[in-house]
Amino acid sequence: MTMKKQNNPYQGIQTLEELDAAIHETRERIASQGETVRSSFLQVQEFYTPRHMAVSSLQKFALDHHLYTIAINAVTDLKHLLKKK
């Protein structure tokens, strides 16, 4: 049974300077990923506010129950009634 070799970017490190450089590079990459996660979290926090959740729920309810169509038809009918007078 042969084991598959893993792609190890640190496999070729042979000196202390190379190790220090690899550690520094890894820390920078981790910090960058942390910033990305923090930014995404802030966007999620801004999106899921109570107000936005209520508005989204109301819009979904209105679409699911055809309230927009009913409102447009009511306005159209009201216009026709007002024109007749």
DATA-V165265 format. One record per pair of residues at least 12 apart in sequence whose ideal C-beta (glycine too) atoms are under 10 Angstrom apart, sorted by the first residue. I is the first residue (numbers start at 1). J is the second residue. D is the distance in whole Angstrom. If there is no record, write none. Layout:
I_J_D + I_J_D
This chain:
9_22_8 + 9_25_9 + 9_26_9 + 10_22_6 + 10_23_9 + 10_26_9
